[in-house]
Amino acid sequence: MVLASKDIDLMRQGGKLLAEVLDMLVSEAREGVLPTALDKKAREYVESHGAKPAFLGFSGFPASVCVSRGSQVVHGIPTDEPLRAGELVGFDFGVLYKGLYTDAARTTCIDSCKDKQSKKLLSVVEQSFYEGMKKVRSGAYVGDIGNAVQTYVEFQGFSVIRSLVGHGVGKELHAEPNVPNFGLPHTGAQLVEGMTIAVEPMIAAGTYHVVTEEDGWAVRTADNSLSAHFENTIVVTKNGYEILTKT
């Protein structure tokens, strides 16, 4: 979606708040901590700053933060099961600030990564986002982003989740265009200056096929291989982009 500069400025403010929450979640995610406690803290923080957690109640989602663990790719519901040292945990969070939405995610190893694969997965998912960003400018296409992400991830020996994609964001939490993390250059929607989108590589150590768990929310890899997620809301500029979800 293409927004006016005043709306983008509000998203910039909301995005800064969102980034502060993600920094807090990653910092405080330690062995023995309850995901439900982190969820409560995130909700209280944004509400104390005049904003709302965007995911709470969205399509019936029962929490403020998506907490996805191990093989879970996205949409994990926070539980009272304590975090374990060495496990991969993804935090996906959205903020509604003065009528505008932002969306971002980070994945971390609790305390420290227990194996080289987990450490590499985190590095690759973050760098794949920035590989996609190299293609962003007015006049480019979402396929350019997806192709760059896919090429990098697969070269590193991992797979890109294909049934879940990035999206437009701003006046709605999920809007057009879809922003896949795979595909061909010069395909899909064309990027224009002022367009705000959430770009979110989701990758796996094994297959890109996924299944939905019994709770109807959490999506995990079909082979139970580890997964990682990295996301930012950006605005397309004439010659590049600006990340709106940063401190």
FIKOLZA-1660 file (N, C-alpha, C; in steps of 0.1 Angstrom, whole numbers, plus 5000, padded with zeros to 4 digits):
% residues 247
   i   px   py   pz ch aa at
   1 5008 4988 5000  A  M  N
   1 5000 5000 5000  A  M CA
   1 5009 5012 5000  A  M  C
   2 5004 5023 4993  A  V  N
   2 5012 5035 4992  A  V CA
   2 5006 5045 5001  A  V  C
   3 5014 5051 5009  A  L  N
   3 5009 5060 5020  A  L CA
   3 5015 5074 5018  A  L  C
   4 5008 5084 5024  A  A  N
   4 5013 5098 5024  A  A CA
   4 5024 5099 5035  A  A  C
   5 5032 5109 5033  A  S  N
   5 5044 5111 5042  A  S CA
   5 5040 5112 5057  A  S  C
   6 5028 5118 5060  A  K  N
   6 5024 5120 5074  A  K CA
   6 5021 5106 5080  A  K  C
   7 5015 5097 5072  A  D  N
   7 5012 5084 5076  A  D CA
   7 5025 5076 5078  A  D  C
   8 5034 5078 5069  A  I  N
   8 5047 5071 5070  A  I CA
   8 5055 5075 5083  A  I  C
   9 5053 5088 5086  A  D  N
   9 5060 5093 5098  A  D CA
   9 5053 5087 5111  A  D  C
  10 5040 5085 5111  A  L  N
  10 5034 5078 5122  A  L CA
  10 5039 5063 5123  A  L  C
  11 5040 5057 5111  A  M  N
  11 5045 5043 5111  A  M CA
  11 5060 5043 5116  A  M  C
  12 5067 5053 5113  A  R  N
  12 5081 5054 5118  A  R CA
  12 5081 5054 5134  A  R  C
  13 5072 5062 5139  A  Q  N
  13 5070 5063 5154  A  Q CA
  13 5066 5049 5160  A  Q  C
  14 5056 5043 5154  A  G  N
  14 5051 5030 5159  A  G CA
  14 5062 5019 5157  A  G  C
  15 5069 5020 5146  A  G  N
  15 5079 5011 5143  A  G CA
  15 5091 5011 5153  A  G  C
  16 5094 5023 5157  A  K  N
  16 5104 5025 5168  A  K CA
  16 5100 5018 5181  A  K  C
  17 5087 5020 5184  A  L  N
  17 5082 5013 5196  A  L CA
  17 5082 4998 5195  A  L  C
  18 5079 4993 5183  A  L  N
  18 5079 4979 5180  A  L CA
  18 5093 4973 5182  A  L  C
  19 5103 4980 5176  A  A  N
  19 5117 4976 5177  A  A CA
  19 5122 4976 5191  A  A  C
  20 5117 4985 5199  A  E  N
  20 5121 4985 5213  A  E CA
  20 5116 4973 5220  A  E  C
  21 5103 4969 5217  A  V  N
  21 5097 4957 5223  A  V CA
  21 5105 4944 5219  A  V  C
  22 5109 4943 5206  A  L  N
  22 5116 4931 5201  A  L CA
  22 5130 4931 5208  A  L  C
  23 5136 4942 5209  A  D  N
  23 5149 4942 5216  A  D CA
  23 5148 4937 5231  A  D  C
  24 5137 4942 5237  A  M  N
  24 5134 4937 5251  A  M CA
  24 5131 4922 5251  A  M  C
  25 5124 4917 5242  A  L  N
  25 5120 4903 5242  A  L CA
  25 5133 4894 5240  A  L  C
  26 5141 4898 5231  A  V  N
  26 5153 4891 5228  A  V CA
  26 5163 4891 5240  A  V  C
  27 5164 4903 5246  A  S  N
  27 5173 4905 5258  A  S CA
  27 5168 4897 5270  A  S  C
  28 5155 4896 5272  A  E  N
  28 5150 4890 5284  A  E CA
  28 5146 4875 5282  A  E  C
  29 5148 4870 5270  A  A  N
  29 5145 4856 5267  A  A CA
  29 5157 4847 5272  A  A  C
  30 5155 4842 5284  A  R  N
  30 5166 4833 5290  A  R CA
  30 5160 4820 5295  A  R  C
  31 5169 4811 5297  A  E  N
  31 5164 4798 5302  A  E CA
  31 5155 4800 5315  A  E  C
  32 5144 4793 5315  A  G  N
  32 5135 4793 5326  A  G CA
  32 5124 4804 5325  A  G  C
  33 5125 4814 5316  A  V  N
  33 5116 4824 5315  A  V CA
  33 5103 4819 5308  A  V  C
  34 5091 4823 5312  A  L  N
  34 5079 4819 5306  A  L CA
  34 5075 4828 5295  A  L  C
  35 5072 4822 5283  A  P  N
  35 5067 4830 5272  A  P CA
  35 5055 4838 5275  A  P  C
  36 5046 4833 5284  A  T  N
  36 5035 4841 5287  A  T CA
  36 5039 4854 5295  A  T  C
  37 5049 4853 5303  A  A  N
  37 5054 4865 5310  A  A CA
  37 5060 4875 5300  A  A  C
  38 5067 4871 5290  A  L  N
  38 5072 4880 5280  A  L CA
  38 5060 4886 5272  A  L  C
  39 5050 4879 5269  A  D  N
  39 5038 4884 5262  A  D CA
  39 5032 4895 5270  A  D  C
  40 5030 4893 5283  A  K  N
  40 5024 4903 5292  A  K CA
  40 5033 4915 5292  A  K  C
  41 5046 4914 5293  A  K  N
  41 5054 4925 5294  A  K CA
  41 5054 4934 5281  A  K  C
  42 5053 4927 5269  A  A  N
  42 5053 4934 5256  A  A CA
  42 5040 4942 5255  A  A  C
  43 5029 4935 5259  A  R  N
  43 5016 4942 5259  A  R CA
  43 5015 4955 5268  A  R  C
  44 5020 4953 5280  A  E  N
  44 5020 4964 5289  A  E CA
  44 5029 4976 5284  A  E  C
  45 5040 4972 5278  A  Y  N
  45 5050 4983 5273  A  Y CA
  45 5043 4991 5262  A  Y  C
  46 5037 4985 5252  A  V  N
  46 5031 4993 5241  A  V CA
  46 5019 5000 5246  A  V  C
  47 5011 4995 5255  A  E  N
  47 5000 5002 5259  A  E CA
  47 5003 5014 5268  A  E  C
  48 5015 5013 5275  A  S  N
  48 5019 5024 5283  A  S CA
  48 5024 5035 5274  A  S  C
  49 5027 5033 5261  A  H  N
  49 5032 5043 5252  A  H CA
  49 5021 5047 5242  A  H  C
  50 5008 5044 5246  A  G  N
  50 4997 5049 5238  A  G CA
  50 4994 5041 5225  A  G  C
  51 4999 5029 5224  A  A  N
  51 4997 5020 5213  A  A CA
  51 4990 5007 5217  A  A  C
  52 4987 4999 5207  A  K  N
  52 4981 4986 5210  A  K CA
  52 4989 4975 5203  A  K  C
  53 4989 4963 5209  A  P  N
  53 4995 4951 5202  A  P CA
  53 4986 4947 5191  A  P  C
  54 4991 4947 5179  A  A  N
  54 4983 4945 5167  A  A CA
  54 4977 4931 5166  A  A  C
  55 4984 4921 5171  A  F  N
  55 4980 4907 5169  A  F CA
  55 4969 4903 5178  A  F  C
  56 4968 4909 5190  A  L  N
  56 4959 4905 5200  A  L CA
  56 4945 4906 5195  A  L  C
  57 4938 4894 5194  A  G  N
  57 4925 4894 5188  A  G CA
  57 4923 4894 5173  A  G  C
  58 4935 4895 5166  A  F  N
  58 4934 4896 5152  A  F CA
  58 4930 4882 5147  A  F  C
  59 4919 4881 5140  A  S  N
  59 4913 4868 5135  A  S CA
  59 4912 4858 5147  A  S  C
  60 4911 4863 5159  A  G  N
  60 4910 4855 5171  A  G CA
  60 4922 4850 5178  A  G  C
  61 4934 4856 5173  A  F  N
  61 4947 4852 5180  A  F CA
  61 4946 4856 5194  A  F  C
  62 4950 4847 5204  A  P  N
  62 4948 4849 5218  A  P CA
  62 4959 4856 5225  A  P  C
  63 4969 4861 5219  A  A  N
  63 4981 4867 5226  A  A CA
  63 4985 4879 5218  A  A  C
  64 4995 4886 5224  A  S  N
  64 5001 4898 5218  A  S CA
  64 5013 4895 5209  A  S  C
  65 5021 4885 5214  A  V  N
  65 5033 4881 5207  A  V CA
  65 5032 4867 5201  A  V  C
  66 5036 4865 5189  A  C  N
  66 5037 4851 5184  A  C CA
  66 5051 4846 5189  A  C  C
  67 5051 4835 5196  A  V  N
  67 5063 4829 5201  A  V CA
  67 5065 4816 5195  A  V  C
  68 5074 4814 5185  A  S  N
  68 5075 4802 5178  A  S CA
  68 5088 4795 5181  A  S  C
  69 5087 4782 5185  A  R  N
  69 5099 4776 5191  A  R CA
  69 5103 4764 5182  A  R  C
  70 5116 4762 5180  A  G  N
  70 5122 4751 5174  A  G CA
  70 5118 4750 5159  A  G  C
  71 5109 4740 5156  A  S  N
  71 5104 4738 5142  A  S CA
  71 5093 4746 5139  A  S  C
  72 5087 4754 5148  A  Q  N
  72 5076 4763 5145  A  Q CA
  72 5081 4775 5137  A  Q  C
  73 5075 4777 5126  A  V  N
  73 5079 4788 5117  A  V CA
  73 5073 4801 5122  A  V  C
  74 5060 4801 5124  A  V  N
  74 5053 4813 5128  A  V CA
  74 5040 4810 5136  A  V  C
  75 5034 4820 5142  A  H  N
  75 5021 4820 5149  A  H CA
  75 5020 4811 5161  A  H  C
  76 5032 4808 5167  A  G  N
  76 5031 4801 5180  A  G CA
  76 5025 4809 5191  A  G  C
  77 5016 4802 5199  A  I  N
  77 5010 4809 5210  A  I CA
  77 5018 4808 5222  A  I  C
  78 5021 4819 5229  A  P  N
  78 5029 4818 5242  A  P CA
  78 5023 4809 5252  A  P  C
  79 5031 4801 5258  A  T  N
  79 5026 4791 5268  A  T CA
  79 5034 4793 5281  A  T  C
  80 5031 4785 5291  A  D  N
  80 5038 4785 5304  A  D CA
  80 5049 4775 5304  A  D  C
  81 5053 4770 5293  A  E  N
  81 5064 4761 5292  A  E CA
  81 5077 4769 5292  A  E  C
  82 5086 4768 5302  A  P  N
  82 5098 4776 5303  A  P CA
  82 5107 4775 5291  A  P  C
  83 5113 4786 5287  A  L  N
  83 5123 4786 5276  A  L CA
  83 5135 4777 5280  A  L  C
  84 5140 4770 5270  A  R  N
  84 5151 4761 5273  A  R CA
  84 5164 4766 5267  A  R  C
  85 5175 4764 5274  A  A  N
  85 5188 4769 5269  A  A CA
  85 5191 4762 5255  A  A  C
  86 5196 4770 5246  A  G  N
  86 5199 4764 5233  A  G CA
  86 5189 4764 5222  A  G  C
  87 5176 4765 5226  A  E  N
  87 5165 4764 5216  A  E CA
  87 5164 4777 5208  A  E  C
  88 5159 4775 5196  A  L  N
  88 5156 4787 5187  A  L CA
  88 5142 4791 5190  A  L  C
  89 5140 4804 5192  A  V  N
  89 5127 4810 5195  A  V CA
  89 5125 4823 5187  A  V  C
  90 5114 4823 5180  A  G  N
  90 5111 4835 5171  A  G CA
  90 5100 4843 5178  A  G  C
  91 5102 4856 5178  A  F  N
  91 5093 4866 5183  A  F CA
  91 5088 4874 5172  A  F  C
  92 5075 4874 5169  A  D  N
  92 5068 4882 5159  A  D CA
  92 5058 4891 5166  A  D  C
  93 5059 4904 5163  A  F  N
  93 5051 4913 5170  A  F CA
  93 5046 4924 5161  A  F  C
  94 5034 4930 5163  A  G  N
  94 5029 4941 5156  A  G CA
  94 5024 4952 5165  A  G  C
  95 5024 4964 5160  A  V  N
  95 5020 4976 5168  A  V CA
  95 5010 4983 5160  A  V  C
  96 4999 4987 5166  A  L  N
  96 4989 4997 5160  A  L CA
  96 4991 5010 5168  A  L  C
  97 4996 5020 5160  A  Y  N
  97 4998 5033 5166  A  Y CA
  97 4992 5044 5158  A  Y  C
  98 4982 5050 5164  A  K  N
  98 4975 5061 5158  A  K CA
  98 4969 5057 5144  A  K  C
  99 4964 5045 5144  A  G  N
  99 4957 5040 5132  A  G CA
  99 4966 5034 5121  A  G  C
 100 4979 5033 5124  A  L  N
 100 4988 5027 5114  A  L CA
 100 4995 5015 5121  A  L  C
 101 4997 5004 5112  A  Y  N
 101 5003 4992 5117  A  Y CA
 101 5017 4990 5112  A  Y  C
 102 5025 4985 5121  A  T  N
 102 5039 4980 5117  A  T CA
 102 5040 4965 5122  A  T  C
 103 5049 4958 5116  A  D  N
 103 5051 4944 5118  A  D CA
 103 5065 4940 5117  A  D  C
 104 5071 4932 5126  A  A  N
 104 5085 4928 5126  A  A CA
 104 5087 4916 5134  A  A  C
 105 5098 4909 5132  A  A  N
 105 5101 4896 5139  A  A CA
 105 5116 4894 5140  A  A  C
 106 5120 4887 5150  A  R  N
 106 5134 4883 5153  A  R CA
 106 5134 4869 5158  A  R  C
 107 5144 4862 5155  A  T  N
 107 5146 4848 5160  A  T CA
 107 5160 4848 5168  A  T  C
 108 5160 4842 5179  A  T  N
 108 5172 4841 5188  A  T CA
 108 5174 4827 5193  A  T  C
 109 5187 4825 5197  A  C  N
 109 5190 4813 5205  A  C CA
 109 5189 4816 5220  A  C  C
 110 5182 4808 5228  A  I  N
 110 5182 4811 5242  A  I CA
 110 5195 4808 5248  A  I  C
 111 5200 4819 5255  A  D  N
 111 5214 4819 5261  A  D CA
 111 5225 4818 5251  A  D  C
 112 5226 4807 5244  A  S  N
 112 5235 4805 5232  A  S CA
 112 5231 4794 5224  A  S  C
 113 5236 4794 5211  A  C  N
 113 5232 4783 5202  A  C CA
 113 5238 4770 5206  A  C  C
 114 5231 4759 5206  A  K  N
 114 5236 4746 5210  A  K CA
 114 5244 4739 5199  A  K  C
 115 5242 4744 5187  A  D  N
 115 5249 4737 5176  A  D CA
 115 5252 4747 5165  A  D  C
 116 5261 4743 5156  A  K  N
 116 5265 4752 5145  A  K CA
 116 5254 4755 5135  A  K  C
 117 5245 4745 5133  A  Q  N
 117 5234 4747 5124  A  Q CA
 117 5224 4758 5129  A  Q  C
 118 5221 4758 5142  A  S  N
 118 5213 4768 5147  A  S CA
 118 5219 4782 5145  A  S  C
 119 5231 4783 5148  A  K  N
 119 5239 4796 5147  A  K CA
 119 5239 4800 5132  A  K  C
 120 5241 4791 5123  A  K  N
 120 5241 4795 5109  A  K CA
 120 5227 4799 5104  A  K  C
 121 5217 4792 5109  A  L  N
 121 5203 4795 5105  A  L CA
 121 5200 4809 5108  A  L  C
 122 5204 4813 5120  A  L  N
 122 5201 4827 5125  A  L CA
 122 5208 4837 5116  A  L  C
 123 5221 4834 5113  A  S  N
 123 5228 4843 5104  A  S CA
 123 5223 4844 5090  A  S  C
 124 5219 4833 5085  A  V  N
 124 5214 4833 5071  A  V CA
 124 5200 4840 5070  A  V  C
 125 5191 4837 5079  A  V  N
 125 5178 4843 5078  A  V CA
 125 5179 4859 5079  A  V  C
 126 5188 4864 5087  A  E  N
 126 5189 4879 5088  A  E CA
 126 5196 4884 5075  A  E  C
 127 5206 4878 5071  A  Q  N
 127 5213 4883 5059  A  Q CA
 127 5204 4881 5047  A  Q  C
 128 5196 4871 5046  A  S  N
 128 5187 4870 5035  A  S CA
 128 5177 4882 5033  A  S  C
 129 5173 4887 5045  A  F  N
 129 5165 4899 5044  A  F CA
 129 5173 4911 5037  A  F  C
 130 5185 4912 5041  A  Y  N
 130 5193 4923 5035  A  Y CA
 130 5197 4920 5021  A  Y  C
 131 5198 4908 5017  A  E  N
 131 5200 4905 5003  A  E CA
 131 5188 4909 4995  A  E  C
 132 5176 4907 5000  A  G  N
 132 5164 4911 4994  A  G CA
 132 5163 4926 4993  A  G  C
 133 5168 4933 5003  A  M  N
 133 5168 4948 5004  A  M CA
 133 5176 4954 4993  A  M  C
 134 5187 4947 4988  A  K  N
 134 5195 4952 4978  A  K CA
 134 5187 4955 4965  A  K  C
 135 5176 4948 4963  A  K  N
 135 5168 4949 4951  A  K CA
 135 5157 4960 4952  A  K  C
 136 5155 4966 4964  A  V  N
 136 5144 4974 4966  A  V CA
 136 5146 4988 4961  A  V  C
 137 5137 4993 4953  A  R  N
 137 5137 5007 4948  A  R CA
 137 5124 5009 4941  A  R  C
 138 5120 5021 4939  A  S  N
 138 5109 5024 4930  A  S CA
 138 5111 5019 4916  A  S  C
 139 5101 5011 4911  A  G  N
 139 5102 5005 4898  A  G CA
 139 5107 4991 4898  A  G  C
 140 5112 4986 4909  A  A  N
 140 5116 4972 4910  A  A CA
 140 5103 4963 4912  A  A  C
 141 5104 4950 4914  A  Y  N
 141 5093 4942 4916  A  Y CA
 141 5095 4933 4929  A  Y  C
 142 5084 4928 4934  A  V  N
 142 5085 4920 4946  A  V CA
 142 5092 4907 4942  A  V  C
 143 5091 4903 4930  A  G  N
 143 5098 4891 4926  A  G CA
 143 5113 4892 4926  A  G  C
 144 5118 4905 4925  A  D  N
 144 5132 4907 4926  A  D CA
 144 5137 4905 4941  A  D  C
 145 5129 4909 4950  A  I  N
 145 5132 4906 4964  A  I CA
 145 5132 4891 4967  A  I  C
 146 5121 4885 4963  A  G  N
 146 5120 4870 4966  A  G CA
 146 5131 4862 4960  A  G  C
 147 5135 4866 4947  A  N  N
 147 5145 4858 4941  A  N CA
 147 5158 4860 4948  A  N  C
 148 5161 4872 4952  A  A  N
 148 5174 4874 4960  A  A CA
 148 5174 4867 4973  A  A  C
 149 5163 4866 4980  A  V  N
 149 5162 4859 4993  A  V CA
 149 5164 4844 4990  A  V  C
 150 5157 4839 4980  A  Q  N
 150 5157 4824 4977  A  Q CA
 150 5171 4820 4973  A  Q  C
 151 5177 4828 4964  A  T  N
 151 5190 4824 4959  A  T CA
 151 5201 4824 4970  A  T  C
 152 5201 4833 4979  A  Y  N
 152 5210 4833 4990  A  Y CA
 152 5208 4822 4999  A  Y  C
 153 5195 4820 5004  A  V  N
 153 5192 4810 5013  A  V CA
 153 5195 4796 5008  A  V  C
 154 5192 4793 4996  A  E  N
 154 5194 4780 4990  A  E CA
 154 5209 4777 4988  A  E  C
 155 5217 4788 4985  A  F  N
 155 5231 4786 4983  A  F CA
 155 5238 4783 4997  A  F  C
 156 5231 4787 5007  A  Q  N
 156 5236 4784 5021  A  Q CA
 156 5232 4770 5026  A  Q  C
 157 5224 4763 5018  A  G  N
 157 5220 4750 5021  A  G CA
 157 5207 4748 5029  A  G  C
 158 5199 4759 5029  A  F  N
 158 5186 4759 5036  A  F CA
 158 5175 4761 5026  A  F  C
 159 5163 4760 5031  A  S  N
 159 5151 4762 5022  A  S CA
 159 5143 4773 5026  A  S  C
 160 5135 4779 5017  A  V  N
 160 5126 4790 5019  A  V CA
 160 5112 4785 5020  A  V  C
 161 5105 4789 5031  A  I  N
 161 5091 4785 5033  A  I CA
 161 5083 4792 5022  A  I  C
 162 5075 4785 5015  A  R  N
 162 5068 4790 5003  A  R CA
 162 5053 4793 5005  A  R  C
 163 5047 4787 5015  A  S  N
 163 5033 4789 5017  A  S CA
 163 5030 4801 5026  A  S  C
 164 5040 4808 5031  A  L  N
 164 5039 4819 5039  A  L CA
 164 5047 4831 5033  A  L  C
 165 5041 4843 5032  A  V  N
 165 5048 4854 5025  A  V CA
 165 5047 4867 5033  A  V  C
 166 5055 4876 5029  A  G  N
 166 5054 4890 5034  A  G CA
 166 5042 4897 5028  A  G  C
 167 5040 4909 5031  A  H  N
 167 5027 4916 5027  A  H CA
 167 5028 4931 5029  A  H  C
 168 5018 4937 5022  A  G  N
 168 5016 4951 5025  A  G CA
 168 5012 4954 5039  A  G  C
 169 5015 4965 5044  A  V  N
 169 5011 4969 5058  A  V CA
 169 5011 4984 5060  A  V  C
 170 5002 4988 5068  A  G  N
 170 5000 5003 5071  A  G CA
 170 4987 5006 5076  A  G  C
 171 4977 5009 5068  A  K  N
 171 4963 5011 5073  A  K CA
 171 4956 4998 5076  A  K  C
 172 4962 4987 5071  A  E  N
 172 4958 4974 5075  A  E CA
 172 4970 4966 5079  A  E  C
 173 4968 4956 5087  A  L  N
 173 4979 4947 5091  A  L CA
 173 4984 4938 5080  A  L  C
 174 4975 4933 5073  A  H  N
 174 4978 4924 5061  A  H CA
 174 4971 4930 5049  A  H  C
 175 4978 4934 5039  A  A  N
 175 4973 4940 5027  A  A CA
 175 4981 4936 5015  A  A  C
 176 4976 4939 5003  A  E  N
 176 4984 4937 4991  A  E CA
 176 4995 4947 4991  A  E  C
 177 5007 4944 4984  A  P  N
 177 5009 4931 4977  A  P CA
 177 5014 4920 4986  A  P  C
 178 5013 4908 4981  A  N  N
 178 5020 4897 4987  A  N CA
 178 5035 4898 4984  A  N  C
 179 5044 4895 4993  A  V  N
 179 5058 4896 4991  A  V CA
 179 5065 4882 4994  A  V  C
 180 5065 4873 4984  A  P  N
 180 5070 4860 4986  A  P CA
 180 5086 4861 4988  A  P  C
 181 5091 4850 4994  A  N  N
 181 5105 4849 4996  A  N CA
 181 5112 4840 4986  A  N  C
 182 5106 4839 4975  A  F  N
 182 5111 4830 4964  A  F CA
 182 5104 4836 4951  A  F  C
 183 5109 4831 4940  A  G  N
 183 5103 4835 4927  A  G CA
 183 5114 4840 4917  A  G  C
 184 5108 4846 4906  A  L  N
 184 5117 4851 4895  A  L CA
 184 5117 4866 4895  A  L  C
 185 5129 4871 4891  A  P  N
 185 5130 4886 4889  A  P CA
 185 5120 4891 4880  A  P  C
 186 5116 4904 4882  A  H  N
 186 5107 4911 4873  A  H CA
 186 5093 4905 4872  A  H  C
 187 5089 4899 4883  A  T  N
 187 5075 4893 4884  A  T CA
 187 5068 4899 4896  A  T  C
 188 5055 4898 4897  A  G  N
 188 5047 4902 4908  A  G CA
 188 5045 4917 4908  A  G  C
 189 5040 4922 4919  A  A  N
 189 5037 4937 4919  A  A CA
 189 5049 4945 4918  A  A  C
 190 5047 4957 4912  A  Q  N
 190 5058 4966 4910  A  Q CA
 190 5059 4975 4923  A  Q  C
 191 5071 4978 4927  A  L  N
 191 5073 4987 4939  A  L CA
 191 5072 5001 4934  A  L  C
 192 5066 5009 4943  A  V  N
 192 5065 5024 4940  A  V CA
 192 5069 5032 4952  A  V  C
 193 5074 5044 4950  A  E  N
 193 5078 5052 4961  A  E CA
 193 5066 5054 4971  A  E  C
 194 5069 5053 4984  A  G  N
 194 5058 5054 4994  A  G CA
 194 5051 5042 4997  A  G  C
 195 5054 5030 4991  A  M  N
 195 5048 5018 4994  A  M CA
 195 5054 5012 5007  A  M  C
 196 5045 5007 5016  A  T  N
 196 5050 5002 5028  A  T CA
 196 5047 4987 5028  A  T  C
 197 5057 4979 5030  A  I  N
 197 5056 4964 5030  A  I CA
 197 5063 4958 5041  A  I  C
 198 5059 4946 5046  A  A  N
 198 5066 4938 5055  A  A CA
 198 5073 4927 5048  A  A  C
 199 5086 4927 5048  A  V  N
 199 5095 4917 5042  A  V CA
 199 5099 4907 5053  A  V  C
 200 5097 4895 5051  A  E  N
 200 5099 4885 5062  A  E CA
 200 5104 4871 5058  A  E  C
 201 5116 4870 5055  A  P  N
 201 5121 4857 5052  A  P CA
 201 5119 4847 5063  A  P  C
 202 5113 4835 5059  A  M  N
 202 5111 4824 5068  A  M CA
 202 5118 4812 5062  A  M  C
 203 5128 4806 5069  A  I  N
 203 5136 4796 5063  A  I CA
 203 5137 4784 5072  A  I  C
 204 5141 4772 5066  A  A  N
 204 5141 4760 5074  A  A CA
 204 5154 4752 5071  A  A  C
 205 5159 4744 5080  A  A  N
 205 5171 4736 5078  A  A CA
 205 5167 4724 5069  A  A  C
 206 5155 4721 5068  A  G  N
 206 5151 4709 5060  A  G CA
 206 5141 4713 5049  A  G  C
 207 5129 4707 5049  A  T  N
 207 5120 4709 5038  A  T CA
 207 5113 4723 5040  A  T  C
 208 5108 4728 5029  A  Y  N
 208 5100 4740 5030  A  Y CA
 208 5085 4738 5032  A  Y  C
 209 5081 4725 5032  A  H  N
 209 5067 4721 5034  A  H CA
 209 5064 4724 5049  A  H  C
 210 5052 4728 5052  A  V  N
 210 5047 4731 5066  A  V CA
 210 5034 4725 5069  A  V  C
 211 5031 4723 5081  A  V  N
 211 5018 4719 5086  A  V CA
 211 5013 4728 5097  A  V  C
 212 5000 4728 5100  A  T  N
 212 4995 4736 5111  A  T CA
 212 4992 4727 5123  A  T  C
 213 4997 4731 5134  A  E  N
 213 4995 4723 5146  A  E CA
 213 4981 4722 5151  A  E  C
 214 4978 4714 5161  A  E  N
 214 4964 4711 5165  A  E CA
 214 4957 4724 5171  A  E  C
 215 4965 4733 5176  A  D  N
 215 4958 4745 5181  A  D CA
 215 4953 4754 5170  A  D  C
 216 4955 4751 5158  A  G  N
 216 4950 4759 5146  A  G CA
 216 4958 4771 5143  A  G  C
 217 4969 4774 5151  A  W  N
 217 4977 4786 5149  A  W CA
 217 4991 4783 5145  A  W  C
 218 4998 4776 5153  A  A  N
 218 5013 4774 5151  A  A CA
 218 5015 4767 5138  A  A  C
 219 5024 4772 5129  A  V  N
 219 5028 4765 5117  A  V CA
 219 5042 4760 5119  A  V  C
 220 5044 4747 5116  A  R  N
 220 5058 4742 5118  A  R CA
 220 5062 4735 5105  A  R  C
 221 5075 4732 5104  A  T  N
 221 5080 4725 5093  A  T CA
 221 5075 4710 5093  A  T  C
 222 5072 4705 5082  A  A  N
 222 5066 4692 5081  A  A CA
 222 5075 4681 5086  A  A  C
 223 5088 4683 5084  A  D  N
 223 5098 4673 5089  A  D CA
 223 5104 4676 5102  A  D  C
 224 5098 4686 5109  A  N  N
 224 5103 4690 5123  A  N CA
 224 5117 4696 5123  A  N  C
 225 5122 4700 5111  A  S  N
 225 5135 4707 5111  A  S CA
 225 5134 4721 5117  A  S  C
 226 5145 4726 5121  A  L  N
 226 5146 4739 5127  A  L CA
 226 5142 4750 5117  A  L  C
 227 5136 4761 5122  A  S  N
 227 5132 4772 5114  A  S CA
 227 5136 4785 5120  A  S  C
 228 5137 4795 5112  A  A  N
 228 5140 4809 5117  A  A CA
 228 5133 4819 5108  A  A  C
 229 5130 4831 5114  A  H  N
 229 5122 4841 5109  A  H CA
 229 5128 4855 5112  A  H  C
 230 5129 4864 5102  A  F  N
 230 5134 4877 5104  A  F CA
 230 5125 4886 5095  A  F  C
 231 5120 4897 5102  A  E  N
 231 5111 4906 5094  A  E CA
 231 5113 4921 5099  A  E  C
 232 5111 4929 5089  A  N  N
 232 5109 4944 5091  A  N CA
 232 5099 4950 5082  A  N  C
 233 5093 4960 5087  A  T  N
 233 5084 4969 5079  A  T CA
 233 5093 4979 5072  A  T  C
 234 5092 4981 5059  A  I  N
 234 5100 4991 5052  A  I CA
 234 5091 5000 5044  A  I  C
 235 5096 5011 5040  A  V  N
 235 5090 5020 5030  A  V CA
 235 5099 5021 5018  A  V  C
 236 5093 5019 5006  A  V  N
 236 5101 5020 4994  A  V CA
 236 5104 5035 4991  A  V  C
 237 5116 5038 4987  A  T  N
 237 5120 5051 4983  A  T CA
 237 5124 5051 4969  A  T  C
 238 5127 5063 4963  A  K  N
 238 5130 5064 4949  A  K CA
 238 5142 5055 4945  A  K  C
 239 5152 5055 4953  A  N  N
 239 5164 5048 4950  A  N CA
 239 5167 5036 4960  A  N  C
 240 5158 5033 4969  A  G  N
 240 5161 5023 4979  A  G CA
 240 5150 5020 4988  A  G  C
 241 5153 5021 5001  A  Y  N
 241 5143 5018 5011  A  Y CA
 241 5147 5024 5025  A  Y  C
 242 5137 5024 5034  A  E  N
 242 5140 5028 5048  A  E CA
 242 5133 5017 5056  A  E  C
 243 5140 5012 5066  A  I  N
 243 5134 5003 5076  A  I CA
 243 5127 5012 5086  A  I  C
 244 5114 5009 5088  A  L  N
 244 5106 5017 5098  A  L CA
 244 5106 5010 5112  A  L  C
 245 5109 4998 5113  A  T  N
 245 5109 4991 5125  A  T CA
 245 5123 4990 5131  A  T  C
 246 5128 5001 5135  A  K  N
 246 5142 5002 5141  A  K CA
 246 5142 5012 5152  A  K  C
 247 5151 5011 5161  A  T  N
 247 5152 5020 5173  A  T CA
 247 5161 5032 5168  A  T  C
% end
